[in-house]
């Protein structure tokens, strides 16, 4: 009997899983209609947590993720922000993840 219990506990400890903490809209102007060339873009960052107690690194703040989005995708305007927090658990190591998804309007070309 104890062997079955031990095997079950080992299987549970070594199985990877993802726990979704929250998904929330940060800003959303529903009356604003974006131009047709707008696209969804996403940026995420993860941290490292050992044994559920020792945090080696944490995901970047959402403002850092938004600025990284703006530069990476060359967005003129970012709208309809959504922020997700979830954690991937693998054996004794966990990876907390923060992801921001937004609508990106490209930079308008300069007029001469």
Buried (B, 14 or more C-beta within 10 A) or exposed (E): EEEEEEEEEEEEEEEEEEEEEEEEEEEEEEEEEBEEEBEEBBBBBBBBBEEEEEEEEEBBEBEBBBBBBBEEBEBEBBBBBBBBBBBBBEEEBBBBBBBBBBBBBBEEEEEE
